Amino acid sequence: VESAIDALSALQWIRINKGYAGAVTVVSTAGDTAELPQPTIDAISPKARKFAGQDRNRVGEKQARKMEDKGWKRMLPPEPHEDWNEWAQAIKPQEGRKPTDVNSSMSPLPSPSEFDT
């Protein structure tokens, strides 16, 4: 993702919309770049499934293509939203549900193809 707030919003989507309660790390490229600092790259497990959640626009597509060359899979923000924070601002809480209702009894992480939107 391109910013810290987008990282938090994407994590919310993974937790609540996809129902995944397992280990997740979301990192920001901190702007208009597809490059992560080498220490960050080194900290990512070789076994991790990596998704490029860049914005749904020309710059985001360019960044995601660069990351795909390094083994990352594209994960678009849900339509019609351009970025993850825009999506998070648009959602409405479900009646009777609190953010703390996400628990470990939820289903395992969907396959990478299920993240495609």
Backbone bond lengths (Angstrom), bond angles and torsions (degrees), N, CA, C in turn:
res aa  C-N    CA-C-N  psi(-1)  N-CA   C-N-CA  omega(-1)  CA-C   N-CA-C  phi
1 V - - - 1.449 - - 1.520 109.24 -
2 E 1.307 116.04 166.09 1.459 119.61 -172.47 1.525 115.35 -95.36
3 S 1.332 118.17 -10.72 1.465 119.40 -179.30 1.522 110.17 -150.79
4 A 1.314 115.32 164.04 1.467 119.82 179.81 1.530 111.26 -62.51
5 I 1.341 118.15 -40.30 1.466 119.81 -179.73 1.525 110.24 -67.47
6 D 1.333 117.85 -34.87 1.463 120.23 175.09 1.530 110.51 -65.25
7 A 1.329 117.25 -35.94 1.468 120.59 177.96 1.524 110.64 -62.67
8 L 1.328 116.57 -45.14 1.469 119.96 178.45 1.527 111.21 -64.67
9 S 1.317 116.98 -39.26 1.462 121.16 179.90 1.526 111.13 -67.98
10 A 1.329 117.67 -41.76 1.469 120.76 177.51 1.527 110.21 -63.73
11 L 1.326 117.07 -39.33 1.463 120.42 176.89 1.528 110.42 -61.76
12 Q 1.321 116.86 -40.45 1.468 120.41 177.25 1.524 110.21 -60.96
13 W 1.325 118.16 -42.45 1.467 122.13 178.98 1.526 110.85 -62.31
14 I 1.337 116.49 -43.85 1.465 121.19 178.92 1.523 110.21 -62.17
15 R 1.321 117.02 -44.62 1.461 121.65 -177.43 1.530 112.49 -70.20
16 I 1.309 116.39 -51.23 1.457 120.12 -171.30 1.529 112.16 -88.62
17 N 1.319 117.73 -49.97 1.463 119.13 -175.72 1.515 113.10 -77.62
18 K 1.312 117.82 -35.21 1.459 120.70 179.14 1.520 111.81 -95.74
19 G 1.336 117.36 -11.87 1.457 121.03 175.40 1.511 114.67 68.82
20 Y 1.315 117.52 29.32 1.461 120.73 -179.53 1.519 110.47 -98.63
21 A 1.318 116.89 123.41 1.462 121.05 -177.76 1.529 112.33 -111.24
22 G 1.315 118.09 5.21 1.462 121.60 -178.75 1.523 112.23 -80.30
23 A 1.308 115.09 -170.50 1.467 121.34 -178.38 1.523 111.05 -67.33
24 V 1.316 115.16 131.49 1.465 122.26 178.66 1.523 107.49 -142.96
25 T 1.305 116.34 138.37 1.454 121.56 171.43 1.510 107.35 -123.97
26 V 1.317 116.83 126.01 1.461 121.73 177.30 1.520 106.33 -116.39
27 V 1.331 116.25 124.80 1.462 120.05 -179.67 1.519 109.66 -117.47
28 S 1.309 115.49 148.12 1.456 122.42 178.75 1.523 109.70 -100.89
29 T 1.331 115.66 139.93 1.458 119.86 172.75 1.525 110.49 -82.33
30 A 1.332 116.99 -1.23 1.466 123.65 175.69 1.521 112.52 56.73
31 G 1.316 115.74 48.92 1.453 119.47 174.34 1.503 113.79 121.76
32 D 1.320 113.67 -155.11 1.462 121.15 -172.55 1.520 113.04 -84.86
33 T 1.309 115.25 61.42 1.454 120.02 177.03 1.524 108.16 -146.38
34 A 1.284 116.40 157.52 1.470 120.11 176.10 1.515 109.30 -108.75
35 E 1.309 116.43 11.87 1.457 120.96 -176.69 1.520 111.11 -99.09
36 L 1.296 115.38 131.76 1.459 121.19 172.02 1.522 107.41 -104.67
37 P 1.320 117.44 147.45 1.472 119.18 176.56 1.527 110.14 -60.15
38 Q 1.312 116.46 144.74 1.472 121.30 -177.43 1.527 112.71 -54.68
39 P 1.349 120.51 -40.82 1.465 118.69 177.72 1.532 112.72 -60.32
40 T 1.332 116.63 -33.65 1.469 120.08 177.27 1.522 109.85 -68.83
41 I 1.305 116.95 -45.54 1.469 121.09 177.56 1.521 110.12 -58.58
42 D 1.315 116.75 -44.17 1.466 121.27 -178.78 1.527 112.17 -64.09
43 A 1.328 117.40 -27.06 1.464 121.54 -178.14 1.534 112.91 -80.86
44 I 1.333 117.44 -12.95 1.466 121.43 -179.19 1.516 108.95 -85.15
45 S 1.322 115.93 124.67 1.461 121.18 -179.52 1.526 110.73 -58.61
46 P 1.331 117.44 138.28 1.462 120.02 175.96 1.539 112.01 -60.84
47 K 1.321 116.78 -21.35 1.466 121.08 -179.91 1.526 112.61 -86.17
48 A 1.326 117.28 -9.96 1.475 121.11 -176.88 1.516 110.91 -66.68
49 R 1.334 115.50 142.07 1.460 120.50 169.22 1.512 106.45 -84.26
50 K 1.320 116.72 127.00 1.457 121.42 -173.68 1.534 109.78 -112.44
51 F 1.333 115.37 131.14 1.448 121.83 -179.75 1.516 109.61 -123.52
52 A 1.330 117.36 134.13 1.462 123.36 176.33 1.523 107.74 -95.11
53 G 1.317 116.67 103.68 1.458 122.12 -177.44 1.515 112.61 -96.98
54 Q 1.321 116.38 42.28 1.466 120.00 -178.45 1.522 110.18 -67.75
55 D 1.337 115.43 165.48 1.460 122.16 -177.39 1.529 112.01 -57.97
56 R 1.332 113.79 156.17 1.458 121.88 177.41 1.536 107.69 -87.75
57 N 1.320 116.35 72.87 1.460 121.65 177.18 1.534 108.06 -158.66
58 R 1.315 116.46 -177.99 1.476 120.26 -174.87 1.532 111.86 -61.56
59 V 1.323 117.47 -44.13 1.461 121.00 -179.92 1.530 110.34 -65.06
60 G 1.334 116.72 -43.56 1.459 120.77 178.38 1.514 112.49 -61.56
61 E 1.333 116.32 -40.61 1.472 120.37 178.04 1.527 110.70 -62.96
62 K 1.325 116.13 -42.83 1.468 120.75 179.61 1.531 110.18 -61.50
63 Q 1.324 116.42 -45.88 1.465 120.70 179.15 1.524 110.95 -61.98
64 A 1.327 115.86 -46.63 1.469 120.20 -177.38 1.521 110.90 -62.59
65 R 1.337 117.99 -38.48 1.476 120.32 177.99 1.527 110.58 -61.29
66 K 1.326 116.81 -41.51 1.474 119.98 178.10 1.528 110.48 -63.12
67 M 1.324 116.34 -39.38 1.462 120.37 -178.69 1.528 110.75 -72.87
68 E 1.335 117.44 -34.03 1.466 120.66 177.60 1.528 110.38 -60.68
69 D 1.332 116.51 -34.23 1.465 120.73 177.23 1.527 111.66 -62.98
70 K 1.328 116.92 -18.96 1.470 122.51 -179.23 1.524 111.69 -106.92
71 G 1.347 117.04 15.33 1.452 120.43 174.94 1.515 116.55 96.16
72 W 1.325 118.39 7.99 1.459 122.03 178.13 1.524 108.86 -90.19
73 K 1.328 117.43 145.49 1.456 123.15 178.10 1.527 108.53 -104.88
74 R 1.327 116.98 141.62 1.469 122.39 -177.79 1.527 111.04 -69.07
75 M 1.334 116.87 133.62 1.459 123.36 175.49 1.530 107.11 -132.85
76 L 1.320 115.71 98.58 1.464 120.91 -177.14 1.520 111.67 -77.28
77 P 1.332 117.04 146.95 1.458 119.22 170.50 1.535 108.61 -61.36
78 P 1.325 118.14 148.93 1.464 119.85 -179.73 1.540 111.35 -58.74
79 E 1.333 115.81 139.37 1.463 120.11 177.07 1.520 109.89 -66.93
80 P 1.280 118.31 147.08 1.469 129.84 6.83 1.523 112.37 -95.07
81 H 1.308 118.12 18.41 1.466 122.07 -170.99 1.526 112.10 -79.34
82 E 1.333 114.44 141.35 1.457 120.13 -179.75 1.522 112.15 -80.57
83 D 1.333 117.16 -33.30 1.461 118.35 178.57 1.522 110.07 -140.77
84 W 1.321 115.69 172.82 1.465 121.10 -174.35 1.521 112.65 -67.96
85 N 1.318 117.46 -36.25 1.460 119.75 178.96 1.522 110.88 -67.81
86 E 1.313 117.58 -38.13 1.468 120.92 176.47 1.533 109.57 -59.74
87 W 1.332 116.90 -42.32 1.472 120.93 176.17 1.523 110.41 -60.65
88 A 1.337 117.38 -47.52 1.466 121.07 -176.46 1.526 111.34 -62.52
89 Q 1.324 117.19 -35.85 1.459 120.19 179.36 1.527 111.81 -70.79
90 A 1.324 117.10 -23.88 1.463 121.06 -175.99 1.527 113.23 -88.29
91 I 1.335 118.13 -19.79 1.463 118.58 -176.46 1.520 110.61 -75.37
92 K 1.293 114.77 151.89 1.461 121.26 177.49 1.522 107.69 -114.34
93 P 1.326 117.71 137.58 1.467 119.77 179.20 1.530 110.74 -61.71
94 Q 1.329 115.74 142.03 1.457 120.05 176.02 1.516 108.48 -75.67
95 E 1.316 116.38 139.23 1.453 121.03 -178.79 1.528 110.24 -57.90
96 G 1.321 115.91 131.24 1.457 121.28 177.17 1.515 114.54 79.82
97 R 1.330 117.61 1.74 1.460 119.99 -179.01 1.517 109.95 -113.07
98 K 1.309 115.83 132.94 1.456 121.87 176.51 1.528 107.96 -109.57
99 P 1.329 117.93 155.15 1.464 119.65 178.05 1.526 112.46 -56.23
100 T 1.320 117.68 -26.21 1.462 120.55 -178.83 1.524 112.67 -77.17
101 D 1.351 117.73 -2.79 1.456 121.01 179.24 1.521 112.90 -73.32
102 V 1.332 118.12 -11.11 1.460 120.46 177.13 1.523 107.41 -70.56
103 N 1.320 116.97 126.81 1.463 119.12 -177.70 1.514 111.86 -139.08
104 S 1.306 116.48 175.41 1.461 121.50 -173.97 1.520 113.61 -73.92
105 S 1.338 119.11 -5.05 1.455 120.11 178.81 1.524 111.93 -82.36
106 M 1.316 117.14 1.35 1.454 120.37 -178.36 1.523 110.38 -74.04
107 S 1.313 115.10 164.57 1.458 121.20 -177.01 1.519 111.42 -66.29
108 P 1.333 117.03 159.77 1.459 120.46 178.46 1.529 111.58 -67.24
109 L 1.309 116.24 165.44 1.455 122.35 -179.16 1.518 109.81 -57.49
110 P 1.342 117.73 131.82 1.461 120.62 177.89 1.524 110.47 -62.98
111 S 1.317 115.78 160.33 1.456 120.06 176.70 1.512 108.42 -63.37
112 P 1.343 117.53 158.73 1.471 119.71 -178.77 1.510 113.14 -54.04
113 S 1.329 118.96 -35.95 1.468 120.61 -177.97 1.523 111.11 -63.78
114 E 1.321 118.63 -26.24 1.447 120.89 179.34 1.521 112.24 -73.23
115 F 1.336 117.54 -16.37 1.463 120.09 176.75 1.519 111.02 -81.05
116 D 1.315 118.21 -15.77 1.463 120.99 -179.89 1.515 109.36 -65.65
117 T 1.319 115.64 132.66 1.467 119.83 177.56 1.496 109.66 -128.59
